[in-house]
Structures are given as structure tokens and as C-alpha cells.
Amino acid sequence: MEINNVDTTKELPTVIAFCAGYGGIERGLDLAGLEHRVVAYVEIEAYAIANLVSKMETGQLPPAPIYTDIKTFPSEVFRDRVDIITGGYPCQPFSAAGKRKGGDDPRHLWPYIRKHVETIRPVQCFFENVEGHISLGLNSVISDLEEDGYSTTWGIFSAREVGAPHQRKRVYIMADRNGVRCNWWKLPDTASQRPVEIEAQQRPRQSLVRSEAEGCSGDSGENVADSCGKGLQGSSSSRNTGGKEQESNDKLATRRSSTQVGAWSTESRVGRVVDGCTNRVDRIRLLGNAVVPQTAAKAYSVLSERML
């Protein structure tokens, strides 16, 4: 079989990001050392769209169109013009936290993504989903990609591997079109030189996900789900505090009573109520559905090496 090399010396690889969220997978490509250009985002959540637009306005992301419905996305416009398709398609059909209805779940979007892959014919696909996908749906995804002329590989990667204090295991899938070699990926000399591992050591552990969702409203994403300043929602401050927890709660109650009325007086002192964080629920939802960029970077590095 003749192998055609993709010349990427003059132009950056182009990307379409399905179910983009705050752009975690694409940020992961950056951390893995893959320069690229996103030509379109597809995202239905209003707050996630606002977050992407805010980043474009502030120069954190290059401008690109945002489509809101993957079911009506005009993929024919991009046929043979896109190198990589990425996507963290909805996990609810496969997640152990849900009813695991698979293809019967109305949020099951893989058939639409597959249709777009067939139409666009990218050189590479890079997808993410929850660990529960392994026992429900992953075989079908791999089979569909291979039927459509792609070689595939996949693996489980966690946020803890790249320095986060939580597991957050995720399945990553890579598919390369048969007969086409991806020349844009160049392996570092040693594993210790991979950009993702260097950056993970330089960044604070608790900001691995949270900082990527900043910038949609005026305040910092550091306020998201802050638990009495501990940085992790639900963490206990009662161990070895010598009474500091009670003192902190007393100060919190005093501050509330002096600045708030009404609902504040009925709030229980559980240490999880954020005072002054706008769009808190939307932020938590965005982060809950988000990809940890450092995990995506490691997955891309490891899976790319396998595909060589």
C-alpha cells in the first residue's frame, strides 16, 4: 500500500473540536508540543460557549467559529480540509454514575460524530470519554473507526498521573487514517522531556483543571467550589487544626451577617457556600464535564508513540 506523507512544514495541522467544553483537549495538544490551528468548535452549552468567546476576545484563543448543534454541523464544508478531529463526546450514556442506556440515551452523539468523520475524512481522530465506556460502547466506536479506514489504539489515563490530587480516569482513543502518516508528531528525546510532565511540575496541583475555566466572568476561576480556602470542594479542615476550624466558621458567619441578609441567615455552616462567585453552578458544570489538559497531553503523547 502506498503511504502518502502529510506535509505540515508550511501550515499548522487544522483541528475541529467537537463537544469542545472549555477547549481542554486542544490545550492538551499544545502541552504535548503539537502546534495546531482550530478551524471550528462545536459546543451546545451556553456557558461553555461564553467561556470560549471570552478567551478569544482576550487573545487566549485564536478566533474560530463556534457551532452549537453537532447534529446539523455542516461537515461537507470541511471535507478533506481538516487534519484532526477531537472530541469529548457526552459520557452520560456510558457512565457508571448514570443509567448506562448506551445507544438508547438521547445524549448518545457518537453516531453523529462518526458521520462527520466519514464526511470530513480527517487524517487523525482523538477522542475522550469516561472509564465506563470500556464496558459499554467502546467496542462499537473502535469497530466503526476501523470499518471507516482507520487504525486505532486507546488507553486509560488519569489526572493523578500528571500531578492532580484526584484520579479522574478517562479513556482516550486515537485513530489514524490508513495510508497516511502524521508527520506533525515528533517524539521528544526522552520521556522526562515531554512538555506535559514539565508543565505539570511547574503548575500548582489544584489548578490543573480549574484555571482552564477562568475568564468567562469578571472574577477568577480560583473561586470555583472553594471549600473554606482549601481549594478542594468537600475537604475537611477539622484534622489537627487546634480549633481553627471553629474560628474560621465564626469569622465566616460574622462576615455573612454583616454583609448579607435573607437567605444567608438560613445557610448551614458546612464550609462550602461561596460568597461572591458569579455563575458558580455553571462553572462547576463546566469543570465537571471538562478534560484535564495535562491528561490529554500525556494521552496524546503515549498513543502517538504507539501509532508510529
C-alpha positions, 0 to 999 in steps of 0.5 A, spaced: 500 500 500 502 506 498 503 511 504 502 518 502 506 523 507 502 529 510 506 535 509 505 540 515 512 544 514 508 550 511 501 550 515 499 548 522 495 541 522 487 544 522 483 541 528 475 541 529 473 540 536 467 537 537 463 537 544 469 542 545 467 544 553 472 549 555 477 547 549 481 542 554 483 537 549 486 542 544 490 545 550 492 538 551 495 538 544 499 544 545 502 541 552 504 535 548 508 540 543 503 539 537 502 546 534 495 546 531 490 551 528 482 550 530 478 551 524 471 550 528 468 548 535 462 545 536 459 546 543 451 546 545 452 549 552 451 556 553 456 557 558 461 553 555 460 557 549 461 564 553 467 561 556 470 560 549 468 567 546 471 570 552 478 567 551 478 569 544 476 576 545 482 576 550 487 573 545 487 566 549 484 563 543 485 564 536 478 566 533 474 560 530 467 559 529 463 556 534 457 551 532 452 549 537 448 543 534 453 537 532 447 534 529 446 539 523 454 541 523 455 542 516 461 537 515 461 537 507 464 544 508 470 541 511 471 535 507 478 533 506 480 540 509 481 538 516 487 534 519 484 532 526 478 531 529 477 531 537 472 530 541 469 529 548 463 526 546 457 526 552 459 520 557 452 520 560 450 514 556 456 510 558 457 512 565 457 508 571 454 514 575 448 514 570 443 509 567 448 506 562 442 506 556 448 506 551 445 507 544 438 508 547 440 515 551 438 521 547 445 524 549 448 518 545 452 523 539 457 518 537 453 516 531 453 523 529 460 524 530 462 518 526 458 521 520 462 527 520 468 523 520 466 519 514 464 526 511 470 530 513 475 524 512 480 527 517 487 524 517 487 523 525 481 522 530 482 523 538 477 522 542 475 522 550 470 519 554 469 516 561 472 509 564 465 506 563 465 506 556 470 500 556 464 496 558 459 499 554 460 502 547 467 502 546 467 496 542 462 499 537 466 506 536 473 502 535 469 497 530 466 503 526 473 507 526 476 501 523 470 499 518 471 507 516 479 506 514 482 507 520 487 504 525 486 505 532 489 504 539 486 507 546 488 507 553 486 509 560 489 515 563 488 519 569 489 526 572 493 523 578 498 521 573 500 528 571 500 531 578 492 532 580 490 530 587 484 526 584 484 520 579 479 522 574 480 516 569 478 517 562 479 513 556 482 516 550 482 513 543 486 515 537 485 513 530 489 514 524 487 514 517 490 508 513 495 510 508 497 516 511 502 518 516 502 524 521 508 527 520 506 533 525 508 528 531 515 528 533 517 524 539 521 528 544 528 525 546 526 522 552 520 521 556 522 526 562 522 531 556 515 531 554 512 538 555 506 535 559 510 532 565 514 539 565 508 543 565 505 539 570 511 540 575 511 547 574 503 548 575 500 548 582 496 541 583 489 544 584 489 548 578 490 543 573 483 543 571 480 549 574 484 555 571 482 552 564 475 555 566 477 562 568 475 568 564 468 567 562 466 572 568 469 578 571 472 574 577 477 568 577 476 561 576 480 560 583 473 561 586 470 555 583 467 550 589 472 553 594 471 549 600 473 554 606 480 556 602 482 549 601 481 549 594 478 542 594 470 542 594 468 537 600 475 537 604 475 537 611 479 542 615 477 539 622 484 534 622 489 537 627 487 544 626 487 546 634 480 549 633 481 553 627 476 550 624 471 553 629 474 560 628 474 560 621 466 558 621 465 564 626 469 569 622 465 566 616 458 567 619 460 574 622 462 576 615 455 573 612 451 577 617 454 583 616 454 583 609 448 579 607 441 578 609 435 573 607 437 567 605 444 567 608 441 567 615 438 560 613 445 557 610 448 551 614 455 552 616 458 546 612 464 550 609 462 550 602 457 556 600 461 561 596 460 568 597 461 572 591 462 567 585 458 569 579 455 563 575 458 558 580 453 552 578 455 553 571 462 553 572 462 547 576 458 544 570 463 546 566 469 543 570 465 537 571 464 535 564 471 538 562 478 534 560 484 535 564 489 538 559 495 535 562 491 528 561 490 529 554 497 531 553 500 525 556 494 521 552 496 524 546 503 523 547 503 515 549 498 513 543 502 517 538 508 513 540 504 507 539 501 509 532 508 510 529 
